[in-house]
């Protein structure tokens, strides 16, 4: 934590106490640490941010899996005196945008996920971004179960939707908006200290530790291996090849149904795979006992079967995956076009029908 002295010119453009994002820290944790370092109620930093931007962020992005907006990171980076890239790394914005090649990648199954490790909080006041990923229920570092509440509400009715008011009406309005977005109900709560239960006020670091089941830890290592693969090497081509490997595996095993991680059995088809979020895709991959090297070593011709039409860039003047007349040249020399729809799908040369 860096304290800014009143004689410092930065006093008027930043916080009295600045925090620096840590490796693998979640953006929500950075905001809460900023609240705590400055002696503010939970949610004051993000409320000030939204107020400074003079417009609310996209509500669906206030789960902070993706940056709420470029301006959000720009302003926060200037206040904390850190590079924007450092703050971007506290979300999965860069990784998911590269994987799906679109600015608004699907995050439905990450949007309302909030869990914490009491040991991580006790040691470093750390909320790891890994904990927002679907199917992750244990801390791989401390081998304890993750928690979403302190447990004081077990067996009780849901908490009331109203919450205390601060002395700043605009801040209250922003906090109310954040509160109405799933995960924000547990993270940011006016009148409460950061990193504490909104009901009883217990510090999350003081929550009971529950040892993780060894078999679950082993399973989650396989799940995290797939997430690491997609986040480090993922592109649209890698994603498409992954779908093809799953489809080939199902054909080889003569299976149409897969028992998922939740114990339920569901039918898996190529068209269904194309509509899956990353969490659902990882679910199928682990359920089929596939490892990332199955995709890395796959050399079969790639069959493109995108959902609907999507813009893509191809350096070839005559792309074998496009219908004639669908390509236009850009100044860069690349050709831009859109994939054919499912009914128009063409096969790569040499691919099976």
Secondary structure as UniProt FT lines:
FT   STRAND          2..3
FT   TURN            6..7
FT   HELIX           9..12
FT   STRAND          17..18
FT   TURN            23..24
FT   HELIX           27..37
FT   TURN            38..39
FT   TURN            42..43
FT   HELIX           44..52
FT   TURN            53..54
FT   HELIX           59..61
FT   TURN            62..63
FT   HELIX           70..80
FT   HELIX           84..88
FT   TURN            89..90
FT   HELIX           93..100
FT   TURN            103..104
FT   TURN            108..112
FT   HELIX           118..124
FT   HELIX           129..132
FT   TURN            134..135
FT   TURN            140..142
FT   STRAND          144..145
FT   TURN            152..155
FT   HELIX           169..179
FT   TURN            182..183
FT   HELIX           184..187
FT   TURN            190..191
FT   TURN            194..195
FT   TURN            198..200
FT   HELIX           204..206
FT   HELIX           214..233
FT   HELIX           236..252
FT   TURN            253..254
FT   STRAND          257..259
FT   TURN            261..262
FT   STRAND          265..267
FT   HELIX           270..274
FT   HELIX           278..287
FT   TURN            288..289
FT   HELIX           293..296
FT   STRAND          311..314
FT   TURN            320..321
FT   TURN            324..325
FT   STRAND          328..329
FT   TURN            331..332
FT   STRAND          335..338
FT   HELIX           342..344
FT   TURN            349..350
//
